[in-house]
Amino acid sequence: MMKLKLSILLILTLVSSCKTTEPKTVTKQAFVIDDIAKVKIVNGAEVYIMNSPLREYEVVKEIETSAKFKNILEDGSVAKNMSEKIIQFISKARKLEIPFDAVLYTSGKTIVCIKFKGNSTPKNSGYAKIEKIGNLYAFIMCTPSQPYDVIGETNEGLKLKSLVTLGMVSNSISTDVDKMIDELKNNKGIEACVFNGTRGEAIKFVKPKN
């Protein structure tokens, strides 16, 4: 009887060890857009347009659109793009002997010169936190940290009017960025917009292969 019990126990053990192990279910992680981007440096100054520096800073000069700066922002040159306009502004600010590390524009018709406080690190120096405009991240004069494909562009005739023709004297930069996004947002699969200083691009991020 004891031998029979041992035989049955051995058979059950063998059957249990031979059972097929069910494959584990792998949960696919959702892709998350990185909202930190490297900003452009123009004429030695970091440029933050409708985004926020990661570093702590103080405002050293606030420039409103007075007649004093109208020649910077409205020189009648339709050919000038955002980068060229920013270069002009920074050059003018340096001639006024304003000590600053970067220029910052958030909204309205005012641009400020800022100076950073505290120590810089490789993780915060020259980086900005990007904000959404509507439902889309807008990378304005900065580079997304993740690879992407361009799936659409603004029409050749549509440019940032506020920085190309009339400056911030009439339209604000934010108003014109809104117009750019309105044109780009209907591109199928769009996940964000990139404005490099001359035109806008609708982009879709390249997803990592699992």
C-alpha positions as CSV (number, residue, x, y, z in Angstrom):
1,M,0.0,0.0,0.0
2,M,2.9,2.3,0.9
3,K,4.5,1.6,-2.5
4,L,1.3,2.4,-4.3
5,K,1.0,5.7,-2.5
6,L,4.6,6.6,-3.4
7,S,4.0,5.6,-7.0
8,I,1.0,7.8,-7.2
9,L,2.8,10.7,-5.6
10,L,5.7,10.3,-8.1
11,I,3.3,10.3,-11.0
12,L,1.6,13.5,-9.8
13,T,4.9,15.1,-9.3
14,L,6.1,14.3,-12.9
15,V,2.8,15.4,-14.4
16,S,3.0,18.7,-12.5
17,S,6.6,19.3,-13.7
18,C,5.6,18.7,-17.3
19,K,2.8,21.3,-17.3
20,T,3.3,24.0,-19.9
21,T,4.2,27.3,-18.3
22,E,1.9,30.0,-19.6
23,P,3.7,33.0,-21.2
24,K,3.8,36.2,-19.1
25,T,1.8,39.1,-20.5
26,V,4.1,42.0,-21.4
27,T,2.4,45.3,-20.8
28,K,3.4,47.8,-23.5
29,Q,4.3,51.2,-21.9
30,A,2.6,54.2,-23.4
31,F,4.8,56.6,-25.2
32,V,5.4,59.9,-23.3
33,I,6.5,63.1,-25.0
34,D,9.5,64.6,-23.3
35,D,8.6,68.3,-22.6
36,I,12.2,69.3,-22.0
37,A,14.1,70.8,-25.0
38,K,17.4,72.4,-25.8
39,V,17.0,76.0,-26.7
40,K,18.9,77.9,-29.4
41,I,21.7,80.2,-28.6
42,V,21.6,83.4,-30.7
43,N,24.5,85.8,-30.6
44,G,25.8,84.4,-27.3
45,A,22.4,84.5,-25.5
46,E,19.9,81.7,-24.9
47,V,16.5,82.3,-26.4
48,Y,13.3,81.2,-24.6
49,I,10.2,81.8,-26.6
50,M,6.9,80.8,-24.9
51,N,8.7,78.3,-22.7
52,S,10.4,78.3,-19.3
53,P,14.1,78.0,-18.4
54,L,14.9,75.2,-16.1
55,R,17.3,77.4,-14.2
56,E,16.3,80.0,-11.7
57,Y,16.6,83.5,-13.0
58,E,16.0,87.2,-12.4
59,V,14.7,89.8,-14.9
60,V,17.3,92.5,-15.5
61,K,15.5,94.5,-18.2
62,E,12.0,94.6,-19.5
63,I,11.6,95.9,-23.0
64,E,8.2,97.1,-24.2
65,T,7.4,97.9,-27.8
66,S,8.1,101.6,-27.6
67,A,9.3,103.7,-30.5
68,K,12.8,103.3,-29.1
69,F,12.8,99.6,-30.2
70,K,10.6,99.9,-33.3
71,N,13.6,99.9,-35.6
72,I,14.5,96.5,-34.2
73,L,11.1,94.9,-34.7
74,E,9.8,96.9,-37.7
75,D,12.5,97.7,-40.2
76,G,10.3,97.1,-43.3
77,S,12.3,93.9,-44.3
78,V,9.8,91.2,-45.1
79,A,12.7,88.8,-45.8
80,K,13.9,88.7,-42.2
81,N,13.0,85.6,-40.2
82,M,12.7,85.0,-36.5
83,S,16.4,84.2,-35.9
84,E,17.5,87.4,-37.6
85,K,15.0,89.5,-35.6
86,I,16.3,87.9,-32.4
87,I,19.9,88.6,-33.4
88,Q,18.9,92.3,-33.9
89,F,17.2,92.5,-30.6
90,I,20.2,90.9,-28.7
91,S,22.7,93.1,-30.5
92,K,20.7,96.2,-29.5
93,A,20.4,95.1,-25.9
94,R,24.2,94.5,-25.7
95,K,24.8,98.0,-27.0
96,L,22.8,99.3,-24.2
97,E,25.3,97.5,-21.9
98,I,22.6,95.4,-20.3
99,P,24.2,92.3,-18.5
100,F,22.0,89.3,-19.4
101,D,22.3,85.6,-20.2
102,A,19.2,85.1,-22.2
103,V,16.0,86.7,-23.6
104,L,12.6,85.5,-22.6
105,Y,9.2,86.0,-24.2
106,T,6.0,84.6,-22.7
107,S,3.1,86.5,-24.1
108,G,1.9,90.0,-25.0
109,K,4.1,92.7,-26.5
110,T,7.0,92.6,-24.0
111,I,10.3,90.7,-24.1
112,V,12.7,90.6,-21.2
113,C,16.5,90.1,-20.7
114,I,17.2,87.7,-17.9
115,K,20.2,86.6,-15.8
116,F,20.5,83.2,-14.3
117,K,21.0,82.5,-10.6
118,G,22.8,79.6,-9.0
119,N,25.0,77.0,-10.6
120,S,24.4,75.5,-14.0
121,T,24.5,71.8,-14.6
122,P,24.5,69.7,-17.9
123,K,20.9,68.9,-17.1
124,N,19.6,72.4,-16.7
125,S,21.9,74.7,-18.7
126,G,20.3,75.8,-21.9
127,Y,17.1,73.7,-21.4
128,A,13.5,74.7,-21.3
129,K,10.2,73.2,-20.2
130,I,7.9,73.3,-23.2
131,E,4.2,74.3,-22.8
132,K,1.2,73.1,-24.7
133,I,-0.6,75.5,-26.9
134,G,-4.1,74.1,-27.3
135,N,-3.5,70.4,-27.2
136,L,-0.1,70.5,-28.9
137,Y,3.4,71.0,-27.5
138,A,5.1,74.0,-29.3
139,F,8.8,73.8,-29.7
140,I,9.7,77.4,-30.6
141,M,13.4,77.9,-31.4
142,C,14.3,74.8,-29.5
143,T,15.0,71.2,-30.3
144,P,13.0,68.3,-29.1
145,S,15.0,65.7,-27.2
146,Q,13.3,62.8,-28.9
147,P,13.7,61.9,-32.6
148,Y,10.8,62.8,-34.9
149,D,9.5,62.9,-38.4
150,V,8.1,66.0,-40.2
151,I,4.7,65.2,-41.5
152,G,3.6,68.7,-42.6
153,E,4.8,72.3,-43.0
154,T,3.2,75.8,-43.1
155,N,2.6,77.3,-46.4
156,E,5.6,79.3,-47.8
157,G,3.6,82.5,-47.6
158,L,2.7,82.1,-43.9
159,K,5.5,83.2,-41.5
160,L,5.6,84.7,-38.1
161,K,4.3,88.1,-39.1
162,S,5.1,89.6,-35.7
163,L,8.8,88.9,-36.1
164,V,9.1,89.2,-39.9
165,T,7.3,92.4,-40.7
166,L,5.6,94.3,-37.9
167,G,7.4,92.9,-34.9
168,M,5.6,93.1,-31.6
169,V,4.4,96.6,-32.3
170,S,1.1,95.4,-33.7
171,N,0.6,91.6,-33.4
172,S,2.1,89.7,-30.5
173,I,4.3,86.6,-31.1
174,S,1.8,84.4,-29.2
175,T,-1.0,85.5,-31.6
176,D,1.0,84.6,-34.6
177,V,2.1,81.2,-33.1
178,D,-1.6,80.5,-32.6
179,K,-2.1,81.1,-36.4
180,M,0.7,78.8,-37.3
181,I,-0.7,76.0,-35.1
182,D,-4.1,76.5,-36.6
183,E,-2.6,75.7,-40.0
184,L,-0.6,72.7,-38.8
185,K,-3.0,71.0,-36.4
186,N,-5.0,69.3,-39.2
187,N,-2.1,67.2,-40.3
188,K,-3.0,63.5,-39.6
189,G,-1.0,62.1,-36.7
190,I,0.4,65.4,-35.5
191,E,1.8,65.2,-32.0
192,A,3.7,68.6,-31.7
193,C,4.8,71.6,-33.6
194,V,8.3,72.9,-34.2
195,F,9.1,76.5,-35.1
196,N,12.7,76.9,-36.2
197,G,12.7,80.6,-36.8
198,T,11.6,80.7,-40.4
199,R,8.6,78.3,-40.7
200,G,6.5,75.9,-38.7
201,E,6.5,72.0,-38.9
202,A,4.0,69.5,-37.8
203,I,5.9,66.5,-36.3
204,K,5.3,63.0,-35.1
205,F,7.7,61.4,-32.7
206,V,9.6,58.2,-33.6
207,K,8.4,55.5,-31.2
208,P,11.0,53.1,-29.8
209,K,10.8,49.5,-31.0
210,N,10.0,47.0,-28.2
